[in-house]
Amino acid sequence: MPEVEIKKGEPIERALKRLKGKMEAEGVMEEIRRLRAFETPAEKTKRKARANAKRNRGNRFRFTLKDTRSSDDS
């Protein structure tokens, strides 16, 4: 669970906003929303597929094929 220390003279609203940001980053809020209502098996499959697609989105261009032809062989 994320923790936030309140600085001296800091408004409580600002500390709550920082706490909310940390909870969003760790996925706590998404988990709470997901568990709030029943999730059908079809919805679970779609959610997992979206998560996998999002996770793999950055890996598309990680590996590139090198051109084996060199320009000085012409």
Biopython code that builds the backbone (N, CA, C, O; Angstrom):
import numpy as np
from Bio.PDB.StructureBuilder import StructureBuilder

atoms = [
    (1, "MET", "N", (0.843, -1.177, 0.000)),
    (1, "MET", "CA", (0.000, 0.000, 0.000)),
    (1, "MET", "C", (0.888, 1.240, 0.000)),
    (1, "MET", "O", (1.803, 1.339, 0.818)),
    (2, "PRO", "N", (0.635, 2.186, -0.902)),
    (2, "PRO", "CA", (1.448, 3.396, -0.974)),
    (2, "PRO", "C", (1.242, 4.283, 0.254)),
    (2, "PRO", "O", (0.155, 4.336, 0.829)),
    (3, "GLU", "N", (2.288, 4.961, 0.632)),
    (3, "GLU", "CA", (2.225, 5.890, 1.755)),
    (3, "GLU", "C", (2.637, 7.275, 1.299)),
    (3, "GLU", "O", (3.463, 7.429, 0.399)),
    (4, "VAL", "N", (2.047, 8.288, 1.935)),
    (4, "VAL", "CA", (2.375, 9.671, 1.636)),
    (4, "VAL", "C", (2.589, 10.392, 2.960)),
    (4, "VAL", "O", (1.737, 10.341, 3.847)),
    (5, "GLU", "N", (3.716, 11.053, 3.089)),
    (5, "GLU", "CA", (3.975, 11.859, 4.284)),
    (5, "GLU", "C", (3.490, 13.279, 4.017)),
    (5, "GLU", "O", (3.783, 13.869, 2.978)),
    (6, "ILE", "N", (2.752, 13.804, 4.968)),
    (6, "ILE", "CA", (2.244, 15.167, 4.838)),
    (6, "ILE", "C", (3.336, 16.129, 5.315)),
    (6, "ILE", "O", (3.826, 16.037, 6.441)),
    (7, "LYS", "N", (3.693, 17.039, 4.434)),
    (7, "LYS", "CA", (4.732, 18.013, 4.769)),
    (7, "LYS", "C", (4.139, 19.128, 5.633)),
    (7, "LYS", "O", (2.931, 19.365, 5.617)),
    (8, "LYS", "N", (4.986, 19.790, 6.369)),
    (8, "LYS", "CA", (4.537, 20.855, 7.263)),
    (8, "LYS", "C", (3.906, 21.980, 6.448)),
    (8, "LYS", "O", (4.521, 22.517, 5.527)),
    (9, "GLY", "N", (2.681, 22.324, 6.798)),
    (9, "GLY", "CA", (1.969, 23.407, 6.123)),
    (9, "GLY", "C", (1.321, 22.992, 4.811)),
    (9, "GLY", "O", (0.762, 23.841, 4.116)),
    (10, "GLU", "N", (1.377, 21.697, 4.447)),
    (10, "GLU", "CA", (0.795, 21.241, 3.185)),
    (10, "GLU", "C", (-0.702, 20.984, 3.361)),
    (10, "GLU", "O", (-1.112, 20.360, 4.340)),
    (11, "PRO", "N", (-1.512, 21.459, 2.426)),
    (11, "PRO", "CA", (-2.949, 21.180, 2.517)),
    (11, "PRO", "C", (-3.217, 19.680, 2.360)),
    (11, "PRO", "O", (-2.530, 18.988, 1.609)),
    (12, "ILE", "N", (-4.211, 19.204, 3.073)),
    (12, "ILE", "CA", (-4.540, 17.779, 3.042)),
    (12, "ILE", "C", (-5.005, 17.356, 1.644)),
    (12, "ILE", "O", (-4.806, 16.207, 1.250)),
    (13, "GLU", "N", (-5.618, 18.266, 0.900)),
    (13, "GLU", "CA", (-6.081, 17.941, -0.453)),
    (13, "GLU", "C", (-4.913, 17.596, -1.380)),
    (13, "GLU", "O", (-5.012, 16.700, -2.219)),
    (14, "ARG", "N", (-3.806, 18.325, -1.209)),
    (14, "ARG", "CA", (-2.631, 18.059, -2.044)),
    (14, "ARG", "C", (-2.024, 16.695, -1.711)),
    (14, "ARG", "O", (-1.593, 15.964, -2.602)),
    (15, "ALA", "N", (-1.997, 16.362, -0.421)),
    (15, "ALA", "CA", (-1.475, 15.057, -0.005)),
    (15, "ALA", "C", (-2.366, 13.931, -0.532)),
    (15, "ALA", "O", (-1.869, 12.888, -0.955)),
    (16, "LEU", "N", (-3.684, 14.147, -0.506)),
    (16, "LEU", "CA", (-4.605, 13.144, -1.043)),
    (16, "LEU", "C", (-4.414, 12.971, -2.542)),
    (16, "LEU", "O", (-4.521, 11.860, -3.060)),
    (17, "LYS", "N", (-4.131, 14.066, -3.241)),
    (17, "LYS", "CA", (-3.897, 13.994, -4.684)),
    (17, "LYS", "C", (-2.628, 13.188, -4.979)),
    (17, "LYS", "O", (-2.599, 12.395, -5.920)),
    (18, "ARG", "N", (-1.573, 13.394, -4.167)),
    (18, "ARG", "CA", (-0.350, 12.610, -4.346)),
    (18, "ARG", "C", (-0.597, 11.138, -4.053)),
    (18, "ARG", "O", (-0.081, 10.264, -4.750)),
    (19, "LEU", "N", (-1.393, 10.865, -3.013)),
    (19, "LEU", "CA", (-1.718, 9.473, -2.673)),
    (19, "LEU", "C", (-2.483, 8.814, -3.813)),
    (19, "LEU", "O", (-2.196, 7.674, -4.179)),
    (20, "LYS", "N", (-3.446, 9.519, -4.368)),
    (20, "LYS", "CA", (-4.233, 8.985, -5.474)),
    (20, "LYS", "C", (-3.343, 8.682, -6.680)),
    (20, "LYS", "O", (-3.517, 7.659, -7.342)),
    (21, "GLY", "N", (-2.390, 9.575, -6.962)),
    (21, "GLY", "CA", (-1.469, 9.354, -8.078)),
    (21, "GLY", "C", (-0.620, 8.116, -7.868)),
    (21, "GLY", "O", (-0.398, 7.347, -8.803)),
    (22, "LYS", "N", (-0.137, 7.915, -6.631)),
    (22, "LYS", "CA", (0.665, 6.719, -6.337)),
    (22, "LYS", "C", (-0.170, 5.454, -6.462)),
    (22, "LYS", "O", (0.305, 4.436, -6.966)),
    (23, "MET", "N", (-1.427, 5.523, -5.998)),
    (23, "MET", "CA", (-2.303, 4.351, -6.080)),
    (23, "MET", "C", (-2.619, 4.011, -7.536)),
    (23, "MET", "O", (-2.687, 2.836, -7.898)),
    (24, "GLU", "N", (-2.812, 5.031, -8.372)),
    (24, "GLU", "CA", (-3.050, 4.800, -9.802)),
    (24, "GLU", "C", (-1.836, 4.138, -10.443)),
    (24, "GLU", "O", (-1.975, 3.207, -11.235)),
    (25, "ALA", "N", (-0.642, 4.624, -10.097)),
    (25, "ALA", "CA", (0.581, 4.098, -10.693)),
    (25, "ALA", "C", (0.795, 2.628, -10.323)),
    (25, "ALA", "O", (1.316, 1.860, -11.131)),
    (26, "GLU", "N", (0.403, 2.235, -9.124)),
    (26, "GLU", "CA", (0.575, 0.856, -8.691)),
    (26, "GLU", "C", (-0.571, -0.052, -9.127)),
    (26, "GLU", "O", (-0.489, -1.269, -8.958)),
    (27, "GLY", "N", (-1.637, 0.520, -9.687)),
    (27, "GLY", "CA", (-2.745, -0.290, -10.171)),
    (27, "GLY", "C", (-3.772, -0.631, -9.115)),
    (27, "GLY", "O", (-4.630, -1.482, -9.349)),
    (28, "VAL", "N", (-3.710, 0.008, -7.959)),
    (28, "VAL", "CA", (-4.654, -0.290, -6.882)),
    (28, "VAL", "C", (-6.064, 0.140, -7.272)),
    (28, "VAL", "O", (-7.023, -0.599, -7.052)),
    (29, "MET", "N", (-6.190, 1.334, -7.852)),
    (29, "MET", "CA", (-7.516, 1.845, -8.207)),
    (29, "MET", "C", (-8.172, 0.984, -9.290)),
    (29, "MET", "O", (-9.378, 0.738, -9.250)),
    (30, "GLU", "N", (-7.380, 0.535, -10.244)),
    (30, "GLU", "CA", (-7.921, -0.323, -11.301)),
    (30, "GLU", "C", (-8.432, -1.640, -10.714)),
    (30, "GLU", "O", (-9.479, -2.145, -11.119)),
    (31, "GLU", "N", (-7.690, -2.181, -9.767)),
    (31, "GLU", "CA", (-8.092, -3.427, -9.112)),
    (31, "GLU", "C", (-9.387, -3.234, -8.332)),
    (31, "GLU", "O", (-10.253, -4.109, -8.350)),
    (32, "ILE", "N", (-9.530, -2.114, -7.655)),
    (32, "ILE", "CA", (-10.749, -1.830, -6.901)),
    (32, "ILE", "C", (-11.936, -1.724, -7.846)),
    (32, "ILE", "O", (-12.999, -2.282, -7.577)),
    (33, "ARG", "N", (-11.757, -1.005, -8.957)),
    (33, "ARG", "CA", (-12.847, -0.872, -9.929)),
    (33, "ARG", "C", (-13.225, -2.226, -10.506)),
    (33, "ARG", "O", (-14.405, -2.511, -10.716)),
    (34, "ARG", "N", (-12.220, -3.063, -10.764)),
    (34, "ARG", "CA", (-12.480, -4.376, -11.360)),
    (34, "ARG", "C", (-13.240, -5.276, -10.404)),
    (34, "ARG", "O", (-14.121, -6.024, -10.825)),
    (35, "LEU", "N", (-12.908, -5.212, -9.115)),
    (35, "LEU", "CA", (-13.542, -6.086, -8.141)),
    (35, "LEU", "C", (-14.893, -5.566, -7.656)),
    (35, "LEU", "O", (-15.599, -6.268, -6.931)),
    (36, "ARG", "N", (-15.258, -4.361, -8.042)),
    (36, "ARG", "CA", (-16.510, -3.765, -7.586)),
    (36, "ARG", "C", (-17.725, -4.522, -8.127)),
    (36, "ARG", "O", (-18.738, -4.625, -7.437)),
    (37, "ALA", "N", (-17.640, -5.048, -9.339)),
    (37, "ALA", "CA", (-18.774, -5.726, -9.959)),
    (37, "ALA", "C", (-18.310, -7.065, -10.527)),
    (37, "ALA", "O", (-17.116, -7.283, -10.730)),
    (38, "PHE", "N", (-19.261, -7.954, -10.778)),
    (38, "PHE", "CA", (-18.933, -9.261, -11.341)),
    (38, "PHE", "C", (-18.402, -9.094, -12.756)),
    (38, "PHE", "O", (-18.897, -8.273, -13.528)),
    (39, "GLU", "N", (-17.400, -9.874, -13.079)),
    (39, "GLU", "CA", (-16.782, -9.832, -14.402)),
    (39, "GLU", "C", (-17.057, -11.159, -15.098)),
    (39, "GLU", "O", (-16.670, -12.219, -14.607)),
    (40, "THR", "N", (-17.725, -11.093, -16.239)),
    (40, "THR", "CA", (-18.031, -12.326, -16.966)),
    (40, "THR", "C", (-16.735, -12.899, -17.546)),
    (40, "THR", "O", (-15.751, -12.174, -17.695)),
    (41, "PRO", "N", (-16.730, -14.188, -17.872)),
    (41, "PRO", "CA", (-15.535, -14.777, -18.474)),
    (41, "PRO", "C", (-15.114, -14.076, -19.772)),
    (41, "PRO", "O", (-13.921, -13.960, -20.052)),
    (42, "ALA", "N", (-16.084, -13.611, -20.561)),
    (42, "ALA", "CA", (-15.752, -12.908, -21.810)),
    (42, "ALA", "C", (-15.058, -11.582, -21.500)),
    (42, "ALA", "O", (-14.089, -11.215, -22.164)),
    (43, "GLU", "N", (-15.559, -10.862, -20.485)),
    (43, "GLU", "CA", (-14.933, -9.599, -20.105)),
    (43, "GLU", "C", (-13.528, -9.831, -19.568)),
    (43, "GLU", "O", (-12.627, -9.031, -19.817)),
    (44, "LYS", "N", (-13.336, -10.928, -18.827)),
    (44, "LYS", "CA", (-12.017, -11.248, -18.280)),
    (44, "LYS", "C", (-11.036, -11.532, -19.412)),
    (44, "LYS", "O", (-9.889, -11.088, -19.365)),
    (45, "THR", "N", (-11.480, -12.270, -20.431)),
    (45, "THR", "CA", (-10.629, -12.579, -21.580)),
    (45, "THR", "C", (-10.241, -11.297, -22.309)),
    (45, "THR", "O", (-9.079, -11.114, -22.673)),
    (46, "LYS", "N", (-11.214, -10.408, -22.524)),
    (46, "LYS", "CA", (-10.938, -9.141, -23.209)),
    (46, "LYS", "C", (-9.970, -8.285, -22.411)),
    (46, "LYS", "O", (-9.070, -7.671, -22.984)),
    (47, "ARG", "N", (-10.143, -8.235, -21.088)),
    (47, "ARG", "CA", (-9.256, -7.432, -20.238)),
    (47, "ARG", "C", (-7.827, -7.951, -20.301)),
    (47, "ARG", "O", (-6.877, -7.174, -20.395)),
    (48, "LYS", "N", (-7.682, -9.274, -20.249)),
    (48, "LYS", "CA", (-6.342, -9.857, -20.301)),
    (48, "LYS", "C", (-5.704, -9.644, -21.672)),
    (48, "LYS", "O", (-4.499, -9.407, -21.760)),
    (49, "ALA", "N", (-6.498, -9.727, -22.743)),
    (49, "ALA", "CA", (-5.970, -9.484, -24.086)),
    (49, "ALA", "C", (-5.505, -8.038, -24.233)),
    (49, "ALA", "O", (-4.458, -7.775, -24.825)),
    (50, "ARG", "N", (-6.295, -7.089, -23.686)),
    (50, "ARG", "CA", (-5.890, -5.671, -23.735)),
    (50, "ARG", "C", (-4.603, -5.445, -22.950)),
    (50, "ARG", "O", (-3.733, -4.690, -23.383)),
    (51, "ALA", "N", (-4.481, -6.102, -21.792)),
    (51, "ALA", "CA", (-3.278, -5.942, -20.976)),
    (51, "ALA", "C", (-2.056, -6.503, -21.698)),
    (51, "ALA", "O", (-0.985, -5.897, -21.666)),
    (52, "ASN", "N", (-2.208, -7.663, -22.352)),
    (52, "ASN", "CA", (-1.098, -8.250, -23.102)),
    (52, "ASN", "C", (-0.705, -7.369, -24.279)),
    (52, "ASN", "O", (0.482, -7.189, -24.552)),
    (53, "ALA", "N", (-1.694, -6.820, -24.976)),
    (53, "ALA", "CA", (-1.405, -5.944, -26.114)),
    (53, "ALA", "C", (-0.673, -4.689, -25.641)),
    (53, "ALA", "O", (0.269, -4.231, -26.288)),
    (54, "LYS", "N", (-1.109, -4.138, -24.513)),
    (54, "LYS", "CA", (-0.459, -2.947, -23.978)),
    (54, "LYS", "C", (0.971, -3.250, -23.553)),
    (54, "LYS", "O", (1.872, -2.440, -23.770)),
    (55, "ARG", "N", (1.180, -4.407, -22.952)),
    (55, "ARG", "CA", (2.517, -4.791, -22.503)),
    (55, "ARG", "C", (3.444, -5.020, -23.690)),
    (55, "ARG", "O", (4.626, -4.681, -23.621)),
    (56, "ASN", "N", (2.928, -5.593, -24.781)),
    (56, "ASN", "CA", (3.754, -5.910, -25.944)),
    (56, "ASN", "C", (3.909, -4.741, -26.909)),
    (56, "ASN", "O", (4.710, -4.817, -27.841)),
    (57, "ARG", "N", (3.165, -3.671, -26.705)),
    (57, "ARG", "CA", (3.201, -2.531, -27.612)),
    (57, "ARG", "C", (4.605, -1.933, -27.712)),
    (57, "ARG", "O", (5.027, -1.545, -28.801)),
    (58, "GLY", "N", (5.315, -1.854, -26.628)),
    (58, "GLY", "CA", (6.649, -1.269, -26.631)),
    (58, "GLY", "C", (7.703, -2.195, -27.194)),
    (58, "GLY", "O", (8.788, -1.734, -27.548)),
    (59, "ASN", "N", (7.425, -3.481, -27.292)),
    (59, "ASN", "CA", (8.403, -4.455, -27.756)),
    (59, "ASN", "C", (8.428, -4.613, -29.272)),
    (59, "ASN", "O", (9.239, -5.376, -29.796)),
    (60, "ARG", "N", (7.564, -3.915, -29.976)),
    (60, "ARG", "CA", (7.477, -4.094, -31.420)),
    (60, "ARG", "C", (8.777, -3.767, -32.137)),
    (60, "ARG", "O", (9.192, -4.498, -33.036)),
    (61, "PHE", "N", (9.414, -2.687, -31.751)),
    (61, "PHE", "CA", (10.582, -2.216, -32.475)),
    (61, "PHE", "C", (11.881, -2.464, -31.723)),
    (61, "PHE", "O", (12.914, -1.883, -32.053)),
    (62, "ARG", "N", (11.830, -3.305, -30.741)),
    (62, "ARG", "CA", (13.035, -3.572, -29.961)),
    (62, "ARG", "C", (14.081, -4.296, -30.807)),
    (62, "ARG", "O", (15.268, -3.977, -30.737)),
    (63, "PHE", "N", (13.645, -5.256, -31.596)),
    (63, "PHE", "CA", (14.558, -6.033, -32.415)),
    (63, "PHE", "C", (14.340, -5.658, -33.877)),
    (63, "PHE", "O", (13.226, -5.749, -34.391)),
    (64, "THR", "N", (15.414, -5.235, -34.538)),
    (64, "THR", "CA", (15.309, -4.880, -35.947)),
    (64, "THR", "C", (16.285, -5.746, -36.731)),
    (64, "THR", "O", (17.333, -6.147, -36.224)),
    (65, "LEU", "N", (15.928, -6.018, -37.946)),
    (65, "LEU", "CA", (16.799, -6.811, -38.805)),
    (65, "LEU", "C", (17.871, -5.909, -39.386)),
    (65, "LEU", "O", (17.573, -4.818, -39.871)),
    (66, "LYS", "N", (19.100, -6.352, -39.338)),
    (66, "LYS", "CA", (20.190, -5.567, -39.906)),
    (66, "LYS", "C", (20.304, -5.891, -41.388)),
    (66, "LYS", "O", (20.061, -7.019, -41.817)),
    (67, "ASP", "N", (20.668, -4.902, -42.140)),
    (67, "ASP", "CA", (20.858, -5.089, -43.561)),
    (67, "ASP", "C", (22.180, -5.819, -43.770)),
    (67, "ASP", "O", (23.238, -5.308, -43.404)),
    (68, "THR", "N", (22.121, -7.012, -44.356)),
    (68, "THR", "CA", (23.345, -7.814, -44.549)),
    (68, "THR", "C", (24.159, -7.344, -45.735)),
    (68, "THR", "O", (25.339, -7.675, -45.851)),
    (69, "ARG", "N", (23.541, -6.577, -46.614)),
    (69, "ARG", "CA", (24.289, -6.052, -47.769)),
    (69, "ARG", "C", (25.109, -4.857, -47.313)),
    (69, "ARG", "O", (24.595, -3.987, -46.609)),
    (70, "SER", "N", (26.347, -4.803, -47.693)),
    (70, "SER", "CA", (27.141, -3.622, -47.334)),
    (70, "SER", "C", (27.271, -2.729, -48.563)),
    (70, "SER", "O", (27.263, -3.212, -49.695)),
    (71, "SER", "N", (27.390, -1.437, -48.334)),
    (71, "SER", "CA", (27.401, -0.489, -49.440)),
    (71, "SER", "C", (28.715, -0.493, -50.214)),
    (71, "SER", "O", (28.725, -0.042, -51.359)),
    (72, "ASP", "N", (29.841, -0.983, -49.646)),
    (72, "ASP", "CA", (31.109, -0.968, -50.362)),
    (72, "ASP", "C", (31.329, -2.217, -51.224)),
    (72, "ASP", "O", (32.366, -2.322, -51.879)),
    (73, "ASP", "N", (30.386, -3.163, -51.241)),
    (73, "ASP", "CA", (30.515, -4.347, -52.079)),
    (73, "ASP", "C", (30.048, -4.099, -53.512)),
    (73, "ASP", "O", (30.252, -4.965, -54.363)),
    (74, "SER", "N", (29.442, -2.977, -53.810)),
    (74, "SER", "CA", (28.866, -2.734, -55.118)),
    (74, "SER", "C", (29.873, -2.657, -56.207)),
    (74, "SER", "O", (29.514, -2.454, -57.367)),
]
sb = StructureBuilder()
sb.init_structure("model")
sb.init_model(0)
sb.init_chain("A")
sb.init_seg("    ")
for serial, (resi, resn, name, xyz) in enumerate(atoms, 1):
    if name == "N":
        sb.init_residue(resn, " ", resi, " ")
    sb.init_atom(name, np.array(xyz, "f"), 0.0, 1.0, " ", f" {name:<3s}", serial, name[0])
structure = sb.get_structure()
